[in-house]
């Protein structure tokens, strides 16, 4: 079996169900939902934006069923890297390499985008020039590496603390809106809201892309599969608990914001949640709430960086990536080289790039190989190996996988062509590199892909 668990014996299974769920949930709730609300409301032009949040939740549950089944079956470090190898047989190493190739670009970009979003949201509290924002985002990446440079059990304890802060902030946010809540304002839509024109579906697709981005992270526990206690049971549970909890919090947040602020005002605001608290209380409370939002953003980046640092490690110990990434810290027992390199590239990206449409680029880049690749792969696996043991079996197979495919394709095809072309270009480039290296001596990539 590719990437056999025996080869990962140096990792410590130290994360409990509570800690795994905490890592998932703080990954999901970063700066994303707080900066995407204006885009989502604006794209849907009113309270019907709730549909986009429901589409995001549906997609997370359906796609989460795929991750739950694979995570329970192959609980190893690397997540998708391991899954794609096992799902596609002799072509598995090619798909796995394409995932690694894509990850080397988009993983540091994801971390950098969160750090950039953090620095931009900080401007609600402190006036910062462009260069000062870059300094903040770069310093944040360094802080993340320092926080993660420790044993996984300690990381798990830190995650629970950050999870409590995240959940408490959302509960306070939702509860604060009850007194002044205007149900008519929150749920009344214009007469032309349900005109099912192509423009409506384009708006829904773009809004759903943003909600999908806000839900991403429900699978982070799979990247840490080699460090989860009782993974066959805890990985599926942590995925579904995370999605259900975050879906309730996101819907509650969006409904409350619409019930307090006119949607036109929300769509134009750079700091919708801070404006929400300012409207209910005062500017002092709004600043305090903004501080909590920034802690949540830091928490998410903490979890994201943790999960992604295990992907190059998994490829390295399998012989499909540079061997240095497979090194384990001698006393703290975590892949420290992989973490340091990931942090270094994220630091550089945080200084070079701006936020703009980076969210669209990240999601579009991942849909084809990772999400669609796994959805089609799990169907293929079921029909070609129906008797293979599955510690967790997808409920109502293959309906969740088919729904996930349909929604991912809808989001992909309603994305701007430039980002679709970008995703295609990365895949084509990866294929060229893969087959070029395969023709060589095979030091970095195995020549034999028949296993």
LINSULTA-V216388 format. One record per run of one state. SS is the DSSP state (h for helix, s for strand, l for the rest). FROM is the first residue (numbers start at 0). TO is the last residue. Records with the same first field share a line. If there is no record, write none. Layout:
SS: FROM-TO  FROM-TO
//
This chain:
l: 0-3  8-13  15-15  28-30  44-47  73-75  77-78  87-87  122-128  148-150  176-181  187-189  194-196  215-218  228-229  260-261  268-270  280-281  317-321  326-334  352-356  384-397  413-415  438-450
h: 4-7  16-27  31-43  48-72  79-86  88-121  129-147  151-175  182-186  190-193  197-214  219-222  224-226  230-259  262-267  271-279  282-316  322-325  335-351  357-383  398-412  416-437
s: 14-14  76-76  223-223  227-227
//
